[in-house]
Amino acid sequence: MPGDPVERAFQYFEAGQYEEAVEQFSASLQAQPGDARAHRGRGLVYLQLQRWSLAAADFDSACHEDPTNLENWVELGISLSLDGKIYQALKVFETLLAREPRYVRGHLELGFLYLKLGAIPKGRQQLELALVCQPTPAQRQAIASVLREQARLDRKRLYRPDFEALHRQGSSERVPWARRVIARLFPARADRNRTAVDGTTRDIASRDER
């Protein structure tokens, strides 16, 4: 393990040793409370562990300590949405995009959230905005896949936004959505990382978020 405690924590994270990573990030934050990188790293671990509220708290701190890192804002919005705090999540994404209107990932995640909520026109609008902001080939493919799936769903039923119902959902009902969100967040190491989801073990992906 390298000498830098934050780097060591990321090594634990990448090895799938999540509890050890949390301990190392926490020790680093005790020594340097304002370390945005350590808050971000611990937040990523908490996302893997499905500790949504703890993840949101860390990403919120990372946003305050390093507001220029746009990924911190995206992961804050994601953590809040997974924790059932839908209105707060929407506000985070909308504030981010008001400041950075060409940030592709912000449009993507807000679009995905709107579609999950049943606000289909708003979701499509965000995905279309992402398409004109020079997305990567992988992002473009994700948009096309989501829009195809949405078209299939549209042929079967009508949607109406119900933010309050989603807010009231138990965590078990959010598992399929959480599973897809985590897979988007950690796409690079699907064959190496595993996590427990709804009582079963499944492969998930991970990537270097330093």
C-alpha positions, 0 to 999 in steps of 0.5 A, a space after each residue: 500500500 502507498 504511503 498516502 492514506 487517501 491513496 491507501 484507502 482507494 486501494 482498499 476500495 478498488 480491491 473491494 475491501 469496503 469496510 477497510 476503505 471506510 476506516 482509512 478514509 475516516 482516519 484521513 479525515 480526522 487528520 485533515 477534515 477538509 479533504 474533499 478527495 477523502 470525502 468523495 472517496 468515502 462517499 463512493 464506498 458508501 454508495 457501494 455499501 448502499 448507505 445512501 444517507 452517509 454517501 450524501 453527507 460525504 458528497 455534500 461535504 466534498 461539494 462545499 470543499 471542492 465545488 469545481 469538481 462536478 462529479 461531486 454534485 452528480 453523486 450528491 444528487 444520485 445519493 439523495 435520490 436513492 435515499 428517497 429525497 427526490 426534491 432535494 436531488 432534483 434541486 441539486 441537478 437543476 442547480 448544477 445544470 444552471 451553472 454548467 449547462 453543457 455538462 453531459 453527465 448532469 443532463 444524463 442523470 437528471 434525465 434518468 431521474 425524471 424518467 424514473 419519476 414518470 416525468 417522461 417529457 422532461 426526461 426526454 428533454 434532458 437526454 436530448 440536451 445531453 446529445 447536443 453537448 458532445 457525449 462520449 460514445 458510451 454515453 451516447 449508447 446509454 442514451 439510445 438504450 434508455 430511449 429505446 426502452 422508454 419507447 417500449 414502455 410507452 407502448 404498454 402504459 401511460 405515466 404520471 409523475 408521482 414524486 410523493 409515492 416514490 418518496 414513500 417507497 421502502 428501500 426494497 422497492 428501490 432496489 432495481 433502480 439502485 442496481 442500475 444506478 450503481 452499475 452506471 457509476 462503476 462501469 469499469 470493473 464488472 468482473 472484479 467487484 461483487 456486492 450484495 443487492 436485495 439479499 443476493 450477490 451480483 457482479 457490479 462495476 467499479 471505476 477509479 473516481 479519484 
